[in-house]
Amino acid sequence: MTRQGLPKRQRLVGVWLLLSGVSLVGGALFAAWLDSQLALSGVARAALWLGSFSGGITLFLMGLLLERMLFTPLRHLQAQLARWVANPDAPDEHTVEGWLKGLGPDLRRVSHSWRADRSRLATAHAEGARSASRIRQELETLLQVLETPLLLCDRHRRVMLFNQAAKNFFAGNTGLGLGKRLDALLPTATLANAMAQLPDDGSPREMLAPSDQRWLKVVIRRVPGSERETLVTCSDATTTWNNEMGVRAELNHLLPPLRQHSASLSSAADALRQIPPSETSLELRARLEQVVHDESQALNKHVAEIGSLLDDLQYHGERLRPIWSNDFWQSLDERLDPAHRLITPIGVPAWFKGDAPALIELFDSLVDHLRCHLPSSGFEGEITLNPKRAYVDLIWQGSPVPEGELTIWREHPLTTLPLSPSVADILRQHATDIWSVADADKRHARLRLPLPTIAQTQAPRELAPPRPEFHDFGIAQLPAPDEALASRALRCLDIVAFDTETTGLELRRGDTVISLGACRIVNGRLLANDAFDHFVDPKRAIPAASTVIHGITDADVAGAAPLETVLGLFRDYIGEAVLLAHNAAFDMLAISNRGVDFTMPVLDTLLISKALDEALDGHDLDTLAKRYDLHFPPSTRHTALGDARVTAELWLALLPRLEARGIDTLEELLVLQANAFDKEDASAP
């Protein structure tokens, strides 16, 4: 036994064989010397040689007996205890054997009692947990469907909660995530100062903050009765400012010359009327007529410009929102006749822009008003696109609606809408009109409504089920971000587990990264969906031998970003976290000296495992995953993100074993890890 526990099996076997060999060689030399001195023969000579070899043979047999009956069972027992500490519900992988076989019933009793106690404790908490779970599910569902981007920050401006709208609003921004500072998402000192001076009564404060290529309107307010937690809501103010400083500013700019042209035109017209008809006044009349003509042309030009600006203003109107055609047809169908399906969408669905509630009321009024001209059997709905407009067509088998009927309908008030606007008002809001035409087949007719289109082409994403990664109120209990990292408790560390896939193992001879994956651990919890996963263009062919291992081909990385770009994104994703990898020496070598600094502490599950279980063989990722009952989802082994997630789970399994040995802080763990370092570890991934 060593100070740290059982010696490694290789060392033990080596010492045993060495002692046995020395004993046998020494016995042989001693027997040969006595044989030459005494000149024995027969039974006496055989007894001499047998007695001389007996020590070595006995030592060899005792070592073999101890290895099989004691040391091997002890190692199996150590591995099983490590599994139980990491996961009390892990199955029994090894039965107690050898001279420890008598401990089998006691160990099974301890294991069963431990699990029974955990089961009773879980049952005792079930009733309260059920209510808490229901409240949490309702909260998560509410966050999922709420359209306003919303974040909740603790007193240190760390994000404790965000919703799906915020995830979509800040899509592609690596600054959003649980435990990350709001400063990484909205890097403005004004926001930080405003949050520090918020009143405790919940009064809101509004401000503008830049984010990427947008200006955001940010509303912040202190949550009353909380530990100085702040609620943050965001909206895109760019469109509004573009209208205020763009179209509306141009309208204001055009107003003075318009008034000037109008005044000049009125003055010239008055003077023209007052000139008496005589030959002497012909020249003056001609000049005035020229003034009237010039001012009229200028006036017409400015009126056209104003009309164009008003069209743009309507096109970019804040009430006009993107609408997916299939959603629109379904909503209209439910409004016309909830019990029957009257509208069948045809053609390719598309996005267009409009005020959905107003348009639904408009079509409902249209069908009701023109009931005598429209069929009761049903319609087809189709979207036809051109570069600037989307034609929303309601199609039926029959004749077009007379224009006179449409003219009467345009004056019809929509009393179900605020202020009871007329149909013409709604059409004016959308800068459009509606008409009815016959199809080329002469059997069908349609009502056509042109509306603004948008560049988006993909269908709306299905709502994902509520995710626990949307909130973690325990973040508020973590130490302040400016607390010394070395003294930070291991469970309080913000950790990014990462892994790389490369073109080969010889990084110093040209092999390079082709895939980089990472995931985040916050407050002792793996955020499965907070992930970083990027292919990298290696600017060289991927050897077939490497593709066999990780499955990445040249086609997979074609068009991917270069390593320097991906590392920049990865550095932003890490933020203030600590890095974690399995055999970190290899992965750090793969990403170092590429123009991006990774100066944060790096933890290595390979070294940590060796430090905890030096006597056990097998510290590769596959062996440790089996030892701690961790599982690779199908087709994720030897993928960067898949290996990173298992590495994160391995860290969470090792954490209680570190705490059981009094290793509670990052500084203490780095010392333990350094003592287990072996230069050979960096030679393979």
Summary of the structure (lengths in Angstrom):
residues: 685
radius of gyration: 39.6
end to end distance: 31.3
largest distance: 167.9
contacts: 1992
relative contact order: 0.07
helix: 52%
strand: 17%
